Amino acid sequence: MNQKHLAWVLLVLTNLFWAGNYVFGKYVTAEISPVWITFSRWVLALCALLPMAMLLEKPDWQAVRRAWLPLLGMGLLGVVGYNLLLYEALAFTSPLNAALVNSLNPALIVLFSAYLLRERMTGGQYAGLALSLVGVLITITRGDVTLFARFQLNRGDLLMLLAITVWTLYSVLGKRLAHIPPITTTAVSALWAVLLLLPFAALNPLSVGQISSLSLIGILYMAVFPSVGSYLLWNMAVRVTGANQAGVTLHLIPVFTALLGFALGDGVSAAQLIGGLLVCTGVLLTTGLIEQRLKKAKPAEHV
C-alpha cells in the first residue's frame, strides 16, 4: 500500500471515529456540560499523546516552541472551539442532523483556502459550494425553507454552522505547520486547549457520583478514538493529501452516523436524505473530484 492509499484509509477511520463522537456526544451532553466533556476527554487523551510524541517522533522542541502561537490557535479553534460548539449543538439537534451540517465543511475549506491561502477556485467549485449550501438549508429547515425567512431555525443546527466554520480555520491553519510532526502537533494543541479550559472547569466542578456508566463509557470512547485516533490520523493524512482532498472524506461522517443511528433505533427523514445528497454532490464538485473523473473518462482525441 503506497502512502496516498494509506492516507485515504486513515481518513476513513478518522471519520468513523468522529461519527461515534456524535452518537455518544448526544447521550453524554444530557449529564455533563460541554466544558467538562471537552476538558476530561482531552486530559485523558494527553496521557497517550504526549508520550507518543516524545517516544515516536522525538520532535525538535525548539521548533515547537517557536510555533507556539499557531499551535495555540489550533488548540483554541480545533479542540476548544469546535468541541464546545459541537456538544452544545447536540443538546438541541440530532446526531445525524449535526453530521449533515458538518458535511458542508469540505466546501468551506476550499472557500477559506481560496481567500486565506490564495488558492484559486473554478466555476465548478463555486457551483458546488452553492449546491452544498442548498443541501444544508434543506437539512436545517427540515424541508420548510419558510423557517429560514421567519428566523425559526433550530439552535443546535445554527451552532453546528458556527462549529464547522471554526473547524475550517483549524484545517487551514494546520497547513502552515507541516514542519512539526503530526502527533506533536495534536498533543501540543490539546495541551493548550486543556490549559485554556482549566479555569472554566474549576469554576464548575463535576459531581462524578451522578454520572451514569454510559456517560463514562462515552467519555472514554471520545478520549481514545475521536481525540487521539481521529486528530492524529487527520493530521497525518492531511500532510499527504492536502486539506482540500482530506476534506472530501468528511461527508462519510453522516453515513457512519446514520448507520450507528439505525443500530440504536433512529430513523432518517426525507429532508435529511435529500439535503445530505445535495451536500455530498456539492462537496464533490467543490473539491474537483467530479471534474477529475470526467477528464479521466474522456477519450483521447486523434491528432
Secondary structure as UniProt FT lines:
FT   HELIX           3..28
FT   TURN            29..31
FT   HELIX           34..52
FT   HELIX           53..57
FT   HELIX           61..66
FT   HELIX           68..74
FT   HELIX           75..81
FT   HELIX           82..90
FT   TURN            91..92
FT   HELIX           95..102
FT   TURN            103..104
FT   HELIX           105..116
FT   HELIX           123..140
FT   TURN            141..143
FT   HELIX           146..149
FT   TURN            150..151
FT   HELIX           155..174
FT   HELIX           175..177
FT   TURN            178..179
FT   HELIX           182..203
FT   HELIX           208..210
FT   HELIX           213..222
FT   HELIX           223..230
FT   HELIX           231..241
FT   HELIX           243..248
FT   HELIX           249..251
FT   HELIX           252..263
FT   TURN            264..265
FT   HELIX           270..286
FT   TURN            287..288
FT   HELIX           289..297
//
